[in-house]
Amino acid sequence: MSSLRLLISDSYDPWFNLAVEECIFREMTTQKILFLWRNAETVVIGQSQNPWKECNTRRMEEDGIRLARRSSGGGAVFHDLGNTCFTFMAGKPGYDKTLSTGIILQALAQLGIHATASGRNDLVVDTSEGIRKISGSAYRETQDRGFHHGTLLLNADLNRLADYLNPDPKKLQAKGITSVRSRVANLVEFLPEISHQQVSDAIIQAFFAHYGESAQPEVISPDVFPDLPDFEKQFDKQSSWEWNFGKAPAFSHLLNERFGWGGVDIFFDVEKGTIVRAQIFTDSLNPAPLQTLAEMLVGCAYRSEALAACGTRLIQQYPQQSGELAELRDWLIATMK
């Protein structure tokens, strides 16, 4: 029996792929595993990141771009089908992220692309225009096992990457890890005919060559849930708002606006995606509804639907100011996205 295992996902769903990765990682034994996958348009953030700080969540919602939080650290990245994603897993003491990095570099060299490892988690190519990043990685280790996963930029839409990874200029005071942006390049710039299949084949060959063994590929499809322990439960977690948004580190948000009827300053403290403190200051001639809104907001999820519901209840409570409060509600919802 081979000590290697090769898994290939037939899904472009980021929540599916990350759930597969997590389940395999939990159940793996002594085998060394290579998992190859791709995600359709998705922003993937690190375990300790704040999506509202890292991403343009408003534009993502408008364009139907998913958010996926992975279980490893590191920064925010944009995935589309122009990316090839890889995961290497192994038990300890055999786990060594420098080995998997070497396998990727060897695969690229087979294709005629000479890249090097840079810093903690990047692969770069030295070009006439300077150093360009072609791959980013993240890592996770437990007491007895570890994984290294990352993405290779083949033909990704770099304009869209900029669209979704440049957040709105919200006045957030955020804790947690902030992404470091690097100059990036697609591999198609160096090898115009490159394809996902070509890169996948090269990685597989380099993986087999390194260990002197081979394994039959196992194709994992979303048509039938994989035969993995607790997969359905893991998928539900991976696709939930509570995991993707609600796990954001604590942060504060200041909003302000001037309306025809007065100015408003709103301060939120947010923990685990829930507003735990709210203060509202105004020079409105009738501040009572806004004081009530501040009380309503405590315990409210930091998401537009929940805020809309608060605003609607407020209008029902103060119908004589419905026009002003509807204006406030709509502004609040638009600003929060």
C-alpha positions as a printed Julia matrix, in Angstrom:
337×3 Matrix{Float64}:
   0.0    0.0     0.0
   1.33   3.42   -0.96
   2.2    5.88    1.79
   0.89   8.6    -0.52
  -2.66   9.77   -1.2
  -3.73  12.0    -4.09
  -7.07  13.82   -3.91
  -8.55  15.99   -6.66
 -11.67  18.09   -6.15
 -14.31  18.24   -8.83
 -15.94  21.25   -7.14
 -15.37  24.99   -7.45
 -17.25  25.67   -4.19
 -14.82  27.15   -1.64
 -16.87  26.01    1.35
 -16.95  22.46   -0.02
 -13.21  22.4    -0.69
 -12.25  23.82    2.69
 -14.61  21.39    4.43
 -13.0   18.48    2.54
  -9.56  19.75    3.53
 -10.52  20.04    7.2
 -12.12  16.58    7.37
  -9.18  14.9     5.64
  -6.74  16.68    7.93
  -8.64  15.48   11.02
  -8.87  11.85    9.92
  -5.47  11.38    8.24
  -3.14   8.77    9.65
   0.44   8.27    8.51
  -0.09   8.97    4.82
   1.37  11.94    2.99
  -1.45  13.69    1.15
  -1.64  16.01   -1.86
  -5.0   17.69   -2.45
  -5.52  19.78   -5.62
  -8.53  22.08   -5.99
  -9.86  25.35   -7.41
 -12.42  27.88   -6.21
 -14.78  30.0    -8.27
 -14.8   33.69   -7.42
 -14.14  33.88   -3.69
 -12.29  35.99   -1.17
 -10.5   33.67    1.26
  -9.37  35.17    4.57
  -7.12  33.87    7.32
  -8.49  32.49   10.56
  -7.81  35.68   12.54
  -8.84  38.29    9.99
 -11.65  40.82    9.95
 -13.54  40.64    6.62
 -14.86  44.19    6.95
 -11.29  45.44    7.34
  -9.77  43.25    4.6
 -12.42  43.19    1.89
 -14.8   45.4     0.0
 -17.79  43.51    1.39
 -20.24  45.86   -0.31
 -18.86  45.11   -3.78
 -18.6   41.4    -2.98
 -22.29  41.31   -2.08
 -23.25  43.23   -5.23
 -21.22  40.87   -7.44
 -22.13  37.61   -5.71
 -18.56  36.92   -4.52
 -18.34  34.45   -1.65
 -16.33  34.91    1.52
 -14.56  31.87    2.96
 -12.56  31.77    6.18
  -9.85  29.12    6.27
  -8.52  27.43    9.4
  -4.93  28.57    8.82
  -3.36  31.97    9.38
  -2.08  34.49    6.85
  -3.75  37.15    4.75
  -6.68  37.66    2.4
  -6.55  36.38   -1.18
  -8.91  36.4    -4.15
  -9.56  33.06   -5.87
 -11.03  32.45   -9.29
 -10.56  29.66  -11.81
  -7.27  31.26  -12.85
  -5.78  29.94   -9.59
  -4.57  26.43   -8.84
  -4.81  25.56   -5.14
  -2.73  22.88   -3.43
  -2.63  21.32    0.02
   0.12  19.07    1.38
  -0.54  17.14    4.59
   1.62  14.81    6.62
   1.94  13.43   10.12
   4.84  14.35   12.34
   7.77  14.0    12.35
   7.48  13.63    8.56
   5.68  16.96    8.1
   8.06  19.61    6.77
   6.74  22.65    4.9
  10.1   23.18    3.2
   9.62  19.82    1.44
   6.25  20.81   -0.01
   7.63  24.19   -1.05
  10.45  22.35   -2.82
   7.93  20.12   -4.63
   6.07  23.17   -5.97
   9.33  24.81   -7.07
  10.39  21.58   -8.8
   7.03  21.37  -10.6
   7.41  24.95  -11.83
  10.98  24.25  -12.93
   9.73  21.28  -15.0
   7.47  23.75  -16.79
  10.37  26.13  -17.41
   9.45  28.66  -14.7
  12.27  29.42  -12.28
  10.81  30.65   -9.02
  12.24  30.98   -5.53
  10.87  30.99   -2.0
  10.71  34.42   -0.4
  10.08  35.36    3.19
   7.68  33.27    5.2
   5.16  32.09    2.65
   5.61  33.47   -0.88
   7.0   32.14   -4.15
   8.37  34.8    -6.47
   9.84  35.24   -9.94
  12.59  37.75  -10.63
  11.53  39.8   -13.68
  12.92  42.81  -15.51
  10.32  44.84  -13.61
  11.43  43.48  -10.26
  10.32  40.7    -7.94
   6.77  39.46   -8.6
   4.76  37.16   -6.35
   3.17  34.14   -8.06
   2.11  32.12   -5.02
   1.12  32.62   -1.4
   0.86  29.96    1.29
  -0.46  29.41    4.78
   0.23  26.71    7.33
  -1.4   24.88   10.19
   0.1   22.49   12.68
  -1.23  20.4    15.53
   0.72  18.24   17.94
   0.93  15.28   15.56
   0.33  16.62   12.03
   0.55  19.65    9.79
  -0.52  21.07    6.46
   0.75  23.58    3.96
  -1.73  25.02    1.5
  -1.44  27.75   -1.07
  -2.43  29.07   -4.45
  -0.59  29.54   -7.73
  -1.63  32.45   -9.93
  -2.03  31.09  -13.45
  -4.39  33.44  -15.22
  -6.29  35.15  -12.42
  -8.2   38.37  -13.01
  -5.87  40.72  -11.15
  -8.2   43.68  -11.6
 -10.91  41.88   -9.69
  -8.37  40.97   -7.05
  -7.86  44.69   -6.51
 -11.63  45.32   -6.54
 -12.38  42.97   -3.67
  -9.24  43.22   -1.55
  -9.33  47.0    -1.27
 -11.85  47.65    1.5
 -14.17  50.61    1.69
 -12.55  53.4     3.72
 -14.56  52.53    6.83
 -13.35  53.99   10.1
 -12.56  50.66   11.69
 -10.16  50.21   14.55
  -9.51  46.53   14.11
  -7.52  43.94   15.99
  -6.19  40.81   14.34
  -3.97  40.26   11.32
  -3.94  42.71    8.42
  -2.89  41.53    4.97
   0.33  42.7     3.4
  -0.11  43.42   -0.3
   2.58  42.4    -2.77
   3.18  42.98   -6.46
   1.8   39.9    -8.17
   2.07  38.25  -11.58
   0.27  35.48  -13.41
   2.28  32.5   -14.65
   0.72  33.03  -18.08
   3.06  36.03  -18.39
   6.01  33.6   -18.38
   4.38  30.62  -20.07
   1.45  31.75  -22.27
   0.05  28.24  -22.85
  -0.01  27.25  -19.16
  -3.18  25.55  -17.87
  -4.55  24.23  -14.59
  -4.24  20.66  -15.84
  -0.63  21.2   -16.89
   0.31  22.66  -13.51
  -1.59  19.95  -11.63
   0.19  17.22  -13.59
   3.57  18.79  -12.88
   2.84  19.04   -9.14
   1.67  15.41   -9.05
   4.79  14.22  -10.89
   7.07  16.19   -8.56
   5.17  14.84   -5.51
   5.56  11.23   -6.68
   9.2   11.76   -7.67
  10.12  13.24   -4.31
   8.81  10.23   -2.39
   9.61   7.59   -5.03
   6.03   6.31   -4.96
   2.72   6.92   -6.73
  -0.98   6.69   -5.9
  -4.22   6.54   -7.86
  -6.12   9.85   -7.85
  -9.31  10.02   -5.79
 -11.77  12.49   -7.34
 -14.0   14.17   -4.77
 -17.29  15.46   -6.12
 -20.08  17.52   -4.53
 -22.7   15.39   -6.32
 -22.45  12.93   -3.45
 -21.14  14.07   -0.09
 -17.69  12.55    0.44
 -17.42   9.57    2.72
 -15.66  11.58    5.39
 -16.56  11.63    9.09
 -18.78  14.61   10.0
 -18.44  16.13    6.52
 -21.98  17.53    6.48
 -21.45  19.19    9.87
 -18.13  20.66    8.72
 -19.64  21.96    5.48
 -22.47  23.63    7.42
 -19.88  25.34    9.62
 -17.67  26.36    6.7
 -20.6   27.94    4.82
 -22.12  29.72    7.84
 -22.16  33.46    8.53
 -21.06  32.7    12.08
 -17.78  31.18   10.86
 -17.0   33.44    7.9
 -18.03  36.76    9.44
 -18.86  36.09   13.07
 -15.36  34.9    13.96
 -13.9   38.33   13.17
 -11.66  39.69   15.94
 -13.11  42.44   18.12
 -13.18  45.88   16.51
 -14.76  49.3    16.75
 -16.58  51.19   14.01
 -17.34  54.89   13.82
 -20.02  56.12   11.41
 -21.04  59.7    10.87
 -23.33  61.54    8.5
 -25.22  64.81    8.29
 -28.86  64.72    7.26
 -31.26  67.57    6.65
 -32.69  67.03   10.13
 -29.33  66.79   11.97
 -25.92  65.16   12.26
 -25.36  61.64   13.6
 -22.26  59.93   15.06
 -22.59  56.21   15.77
 -19.95  54.19   17.65
 -20.05  50.38   17.66
 -17.95  47.88   19.55
 -18.22  44.51   17.82
 -17.2   41.11   19.18
 -17.7   37.81   17.34
 -19.8   39.58   14.74
 -22.23  40.97   17.33
 -22.62  44.6    18.48
 -21.84  44.62   22.2
 -21.87  48.38   22.73
 -23.44  51.24   20.79
 -23.43  54.99   21.36
 -25.22  57.53   19.2
 -24.69  61.29   19.36
 -26.83  63.77   17.47
 -27.85  67.41   17.28
 -31.33  66.4    16.09
 -34.14  68.31   17.75
 -35.74  65.0    18.7
 -32.99  62.62   19.85
 -35.24  60.09   21.62
 -35.53  57.65   18.65
 -31.76  57.57   18.25
 -31.26  56.84   21.94
 -33.72  53.96   21.55
 -31.83  52.74   18.47
 -28.57  52.61   20.47
 -30.28  50.31   22.98
 -31.75  48.14   20.18
 -28.39  47.68   18.5
 -26.76  45.97   21.49
 -26.91  42.24   20.81
 -27.66  42.8    17.11
 -25.57  40.92   14.53
 -23.23  43.18   12.56
 -24.98  42.47    9.26
 -27.27  44.53    7.08
 -30.38  42.33    7.48
 -30.24  42.57   11.28
 -29.73  46.33   11.17
 -32.6   46.7     8.71
 -34.86  44.85   11.15
 -33.79  47.18   14.0
 -34.48  50.22   11.81
 -37.92  48.95   10.84
 -38.86  48.3    14.48
 -37.71  51.8    15.33
 -39.94  53.31   12.62
 -42.9   51.34   13.98
 -42.16  52.7    17.45
 -41.82  56.33   16.24
 -44.18  56.58   13.23
 -44.3   60.37   13.44
 -40.62  60.47   12.37
 -40.84  57.63    9.85
 -39.32  59.65    6.98
 -36.24  60.69    8.92
 -35.76  57.24   10.48
 -36.16  55.46    7.12
 -33.42  57.71    5.76
 -31.21  56.84    8.73
 -31.94  53.1     8.38
 -31.17  53.03    4.66
 -27.91  54.95    5.17
 -26.88  52.61    7.98
 -27.53  49.5     5.89
 -25.63  50.89    2.89
 -22.66  51.9     5.06
 -22.42  48.57    6.8
 -22.02  46.45    3.66
